[in-house]
Amino acid sequence: MSIFIKELVRKKLKQLSPEELFHYGKQYGFSLSQSEAREITTYLKAGSFDPFRAEDREKMFKELARITNVDTAKKARLLFNELIKSYGVDYLFTE
């Protein structure tokens, strides 16, 4: 089952649209501009990272800080950790 969940997460990150990301930003209290949302989704689509590996997640959050700002990246990291725990999949992100 974990392979299936990992593939779903990877696929969703690659298919995330700027509009969806902008919507999620509003929903979770993040301040994103349309251009930041476009740049983030372009990065997610082009990137060859594995969100389940700690090293790759760190690179992802550093890039998010570069695109937006450090405060937004910290909020995103906290939200990410809360979400994976609330869905009970935090064991997949231990690497």
C-alpha positions as CSV (number, residue, x, y, z in Angstrom):
1,M,0.0,0.0,0.0
2,S,2.8,2.4,0.8
3,I,4.1,2.3,-2.8
4,F,0.6,3.2,-4.0
5,I,0.4,6.2,-1.6
6,K,3.9,7.4,-2.6
7,E,3.0,7.3,-6.3
8,L,-0.2,9.3,-5.6
9,V,1.7,12.0,-3.7
10,R,4.4,12.2,-6.4
11,K,1.7,12.4,-9.1
12,K,-0.2,15.1,-7.3
13,L,2.8,17.3,-6.9
14,K,3.7,17.0,-10.6
15,Q,0.1,17.8,-11.7
16,L,-0.6,20.6,-9.2
17,S,-1.8,23.7,-11.1
18,P,-0.9,27.3,-10.1
19,E,-4.7,27.9,-9.5
20,E,-4.9,24.9,-7.1
21,L,-1.8,26.1,-5.3
22,F,-3.1,29.6,-5.0
23,H,-6.4,28.2,-3.7
24,Y,-4.6,26.0,-1.1
25,G,-2.6,29.1,-0.1
26,K,-5.7,30.9,0.7
27,Q,-7.3,27.9,2.4
28,Y,-4.3,27.4,4.7
29,G,-3.4,31.0,5.3
30,F,-0.4,31.4,3.0
31,S,0.2,34.6,1.1
32,L,1.1,33.7,-2.5
33,S,1.0,35.7,-5.6
34,Q,-0.1,34.2,-8.9
35,S,3.5,34.5,-10.2
36,E,4.9,32.7,-7.1
37,A,2.3,29.9,-7.6
38,R,3.3,29.5,-11.2
39,E,7.0,29.4,-10.3
40,I,6.4,26.9,-7.5
41,T,4.4,24.5,-9.8
42,T,6.9,24.8,-12.6
43,Y,9.6,23.8,-10.1
44,L,7.5,20.9,-8.8
45,K,6.9,19.6,-12.4
46,A,10.5,20.0,-13.5
47,G,12.1,18.8,-10.4
48,S,13.6,15.3,-10.0
49,F,13.2,15.0,-6.2
50,D,11.6,12.5,-4.0
51,P,9.4,14.2,-1.3
52,F,9.8,11.1,0.9
53,R,13.5,11.6,1.3
54,A,14.5,14.2,3.9
55,E,17.4,15.6,1.8
56,D,15.0,16.2,-1.1
57,R,12.4,17.8,1.1
58,E,15.0,20.1,2.5
59,K,15.9,21.2,-1.1
60,M,12.2,21.6,-1.9
61,F,11.7,23.9,1.1
62,K,14.9,25.9,0.4
63,E,13.6,26.5,-3.2
64,L,10.2,27.5,-1.8
65,A,12.0,30.1,0.5
66,R,13.9,31.4,-2.6
67,I,10.7,31.7,-4.6
68,T,8.6,33.2,-1.8
69,N,10.3,34.0,1.5
70,V,11.6,32.2,4.6
71,D,8.5,32.8,6.6
72,T,6.3,31.2,4.0
73,A,8.6,28.2,3.7
74,K,8.6,27.7,7.4
75,K,4.8,27.8,7.5
76,A,4.7,25.3,4.6
77,R,7.0,22.9,6.4
78,L,4.9,23.1,9.6
79,L,1.7,22.5,7.6
80,F,3.3,19.6,5.6
81,N,4.3,17.9,8.9
82,E,0.8,18.4,10.4
83,L,-0.9,17.0,7.3
84,I,1.3,13.9,7.0
85,K,0.7,13.2,10.7
86,S,-3.1,13.9,10.5
87,Y,-3.4,11.5,7.6
88,G,-1.3,8.9,9.4
89,V,1.4,8.6,6.7
90,D,4.3,10.2,8.6
91,Y,6.0,6.8,8.7
92,L,6.5,7.1,4.9
93,F,8.5,10.3,5.4
94,T,11.2,9.0,7.8
95,E,14.1,8.8,5.4
